[in-house]
Amino acid sequence: MFSMYFQLLQACLLLLACLTTSVVGTSNSGTSAGEHAANFFGRHDSTSGHTNNWAVLVCASRYWFNYRHMANALGMYRTVKRLGIPDSNIILMLADDVACNTRNKFAGSVYAEAGRRLDLYGENIEVDYRGYEVTVENFIRLLTGRVDPSMPRSKRLLTDDRSNIFVYMTGHGGNEFLKFQDQEEISAFDIADAFEQMWRKKRYNEILFMIDTCQANTMYSQFYSPNILATGSSEIGENSYSYENDNDIGVSVIDSYTHYVLKFMEGINKTSQTSMQDLFNSYDPVKIHSHPGIGSDLFHRPLDKALITDFFGGVAQAEIFPSQEDACPIGHHESGSTSLPFVPESGTPSLPVVTSPSTLTAEMHVWDSQWKEVRKWISVFVVGCLVSWVSFVR
């Protein structure tokens, strides 16, 4: 019996030694904490490099007979929310509120199909700019960040150089212009210059610009800033037609181009690997009754590598920064290298080089974690020994 106990004790000691070696070896392996974090948070299915998504959705038309333009914008609003962009990152601009128009037989509702199966207005909509707030000036200020300090957060585009922005515009337009409320116009040059300001101020990583209006493709003809992918509903000289009417509502309820884009998007989910090239391949000029265009000359990625969710979806991704010791190595040289003394510039007093407190704190944290693991397995070993001893005595 004693020999059995002795063999059990040897096995426990061997197990404890293996576990201790494994814990310390894993902690000191070549994979750094930053690499572990990058593997956990990093997005392996995208080459975009962005960490957040925003959407700016603009309906620039007023009046009841432009019902379809509001339905266009609300359809896009529903899609980006469904794919994960939160309301805090969506700027919705509606020049009119047809949901509350006295002509609306279905008060408080907006539909994009004759069957009226889906209410696009609903109870969870957040309109950031409405009515006469939707102006060319406010739109340009929103993009460039030149807003009044008192402007609430919900009316600000709080983007950075890691932001992918989806800009959608719909309304009445022509050759290189889009009308706002039938009172003023924004030109292709205005939007191009606003995007250039955004690029210089590091307000975006990539932009997807989509517009549904007559002669829409002319609206991105003047773009010159990098990382912009653009698409429009019609060529120069072409109209953008509505898709269908609703006899009870009495007007057209959605435009043809936006209808087919939204129909395609219904097959997309948050983890979809569908690319922008797949969306563009779905364009059918016969069904849309115009020739949609694509402007990719400023876009640096292949279209088949750019996911739809890079613009229409919300990312759950963290930006990984190098650790303190990796970013500013102090006193560390590879074997065989020669350490050169620091020579201060003339007139600059020399200062002693000291180890950063944050570096020491990080090293102490690593050793503390290792010691906790060792103590845990020692406790397991002691308990095992006690159980074995009790069994031996009995």
C-alpha angles and dihedrals in degrees: 000000000000091000090054090052091048091051090049090051091051091050091051092050091049091049092050092050092051093049093048092049091048093051095048093041093051092049091052097043122122094260108096126211089251091056091049090051092047091051091049100044100025121107109235099184100057137062095194099100094211126138102194141028131219134182130203111193118186130188103184099181131096132198134056097272088063091062090127093062091058089047089052093056094042091050090056090045091056092047098052091045091050090051094053112271106133124225089251088067097043122086109197117191117187117178092198138021105226090167088073097036113127089231092060108106089194100053117209093014137100122193131192098197136051093241091061094215096143125047107211094191101052126143102293100061120123115197111195100183119025138171115344091001087077100088136140090249094053091046093052092044090050093054097044096040093238095138131137114272089239092059110120120243093249089066096049130090098222098187133145139190090288095055125111110204128200111202115190123180131180135174140086117325148149141193104346097336141088123200121232113209091331088282107085141011138226116210132213087248091056093054093043092053091046091053090049090054089050091052094049091048091048094242098143145028097199135352130209108199116194125175133180112196140102112297087005097163091068090065093074097038092100099049114126105162121105128255097029122137114190136187134174140186102239145019127242110293093021129110125225107232132208120248105220145340131234113219094206094048090041100217141068110287104200142004120253098237094049091044093059093043090053091045089055091047092056087074093055125092133183094272097041119138093204112133134218087250089062090054093049091047089057092063110114114187090196093059096036092046091222139061112261115211135215126208110194102145091103094044114098100201130073109258092233089058095049108089122216088232089060085078109014097041137063119244126222096205137131125213110236117217123193116261121255095257092047094048096044110021111193124196094350121125132163117251113277094023123121121234112226120208119246111254113198121218117259111282093017115115113233115243128201114253112238131181114261114252089225089058092052091047091052092050092048090050092053093050091045090055091049093050091050090055092050092049091050094055093043088057090051090050094050092050090049091051092050092050091048091049092052090050091049094050092051 
